[in-house]
Amino acid sequence: MCLGVPGKIVSVEGTLATVDFWGVKREVRLDIVDEPVAPGDYIMNHVGFAIRRIPPDQIDETLALYDELLKAMSEDDLMAADVRGEINATEEKKRG
């Protein structure tokens, strides 16, 4: 199963955005996002691509759902592992 990870856009340069994922910043491509985005917007990221802009009225609910998901699921749960994998890949890319 593949799952996107929500993040907040910090800056945009052409088709690249710097996105904050729970305090970790990562570059994300904007080539396939469903509508234009700007700093302050939230997107759903999947394997380094913004796949959709999260509507402002859904941001709080989306972030709360992901926080709950990560807290409630065990380390060996596949969905939680996918989200953690996206976050860990972001951290590894940042280091190196």
Secondary structure, 3 states (H helix, E strand, C coil): CCCCEEEEEEEEECCEEEEEECCEEEEEECCCCCCCCCCCCEEEEECCEEEEEECHHHHHHHHHHHHHHHHHCCCCCHHHHHHHHHHHHHHHHHHC
